[in-house]
Amino acid sequence: RIIGRSFNIDEDKNLQEEVRRDPLTKLLNKLEIQRETDAFLEGTEDGTHVLFLIDIDNFKVINDKYGHQSGDKVLIALVNILEKYFGENVFRIGGEEFVALAEDSLKLEETLNSLLTSISSDRVKYENNLISYTVSIGVSKINDKHIRHASLEADNKLYLSKKNGKNQYNI
């Protein structure tokens, strides 16, 4: 029993939605990935979907050079681009790290090249600066109904992208 406070169901729904979403980007957060993935994969065959692990390259340098508000603007700019490619299937899982889900496509590499070009050519205006940024991407097919294996594989591929020079993807 809550003393001195009336219960409002709309307020409760708003609070639940706030818990599910990242406050800056408004994306669903890490806690929601499994639930949303289950719904995304429902009724499909194994191996017909892809998981993308996306990390902004040298993000700390952006924050250190221009300030944390500039980093926030870069995050929002990146989310706008990711949503053009993946719609609502984008999640923020940590500081500058995102997960995206998509149906498998024969044009996977073409899509990834286009995505990298869109991001690397983007410029974020902050105060009197135009900030450029790149991302590294790890990609894995989802071969079971739980994304744990695909996440681990994508994480290894992301590490390769970082190790091999950044601003690239590995499948």
N, C-alpha and C positions, 0 to 999 in steps of 0.2 A: 504494500500500500504506500503510495506517495502522499505525504502530508503537505498540505498547502499548495498543491498544484493539481489543476484539472487535466484530465487526459484528453488529447485531441488527436484523432486518428490521422488527419492530414499532416499534422506536425510529425507524427511517428513515421509516416511514409517518407516525408522529406528527409528525416534523420537517417532512415535506412538507405535512401538513395545517396546521401552524402557519404555514408560509410563505404558504399560500393564504388564510388568514383574518386579519382584523383582531383583535388580541388583546383589545381592550376589548369590542367589540360581538359578536364571534364571526361576523360577516358575512364572506362572501367579499369579497376586496379588488379593487382596480382591475385587477390583473394577471389576474384570472379572468373579467372581464366578457365578453371576446370568446369564450372557450371555452364559457361557460355560455349566452351568447346564441345561439351556433351550435346548441347542443343544444335550446334553447328554440324556435328558429325552424324546426328541421328538419321538413320535410314540410308546411310551411304556405305559404300564398300571401303575396306581398308586400302590405304595407299592412294586414295583419290584426293587427298588434301595435303597442304603444305604449311609448315610452320616457319615463320621468319623471326629471327632474333636480331634486333637492330640496335646499334649502339652509336651514339655520336662520338666521333673522333675528337680527341684533344679538348673535351668539353671543359675541363678544369682550366685550361689556358684561356678560353673565352671568358669564363667567370673571373679569373684573375686579372685579365687585361682590361675588360670592359665593365665588370661588376656583375653581381648576381641577377640584377633586373634584366641585363642583356641576355643572360643565359635563359631566363624565363621566356623572353621573346623568341629565342632560337627554338626552344622546346615547342612553343605554340606554332611557330612556322613549320617545323618538321611535322607536327601532328596534322596540320592542314594538308600537307603533301601526302602523308601516309593515308589519310582518309580518302583522298582522290583515287588511290590505288586499291585500297582494301575496304573501303566503306566503314561500317561500324565494327569491323573485326580487328580493331587495334586496341591494345592494352598497354598501359604504362606500368612496368613492373619494378622500376627503381629509378633513381636519379635521372639518368639520360639513356635508359634502356627500355626498349619497347618490344612487344610481341605482336605479330600480325598473323592472321590465318587467311588462307585462300584455297580455292579449289585448284587441284593440279591442272596444269595447262601445258600444252606442247610449246607454248610461247614463254615459258618460265624465264629463260635467260634473256630473251628480248625485253620482258617486263622488268627484270632486275636491272638491266643496262639502262633502260629508260628512267627507272626510279633513281638510280645513282646519278644520272645526268641532271634530272630535275632538282635533286637536292644540292649537288655541287654547284649548280648555276644559280641557286637561290641566294639572295642577299637580304639580310635582316637589318633594317634601319633602326639604329639606337643612338639617340642624341645626334652627334655629327658623324657617326660612323656607319659604314656598311659592312656588316659582319658576314663572312662566308664560313661555311662549315661543310663537313662531309660525314658520312656514316660508314660503318663496317657492318656486314650482314652475314649471318650464318643461316643456312637453309636446310630443312629436313622434311622428308615426307612423313606423314603421320600414318604409321602402319598398324596401329592398334587403337582401341577406343579410349585410351588414356594417353595424355600428351607427355608423360614423364620421359619416355624413351626418345621421342622426337625433340624434346627440350634439351636433353643431354647432348644429343647429336648436333643440334643447332648451336649449342654453346661451344662445342669443340670446333665447329666450322667457323664460328665467329672469332674464336681465338686465332685460327689460321689467318683469317682476313686481317686481323690486327697485326699479327706477327709478320705477315708478308707485305706490309706497307700501307694498310688502311685504305679507305675509299674503294672498297671492293667487296665482293661476295664470294662465298664458297658453298658448294652444294655437296 
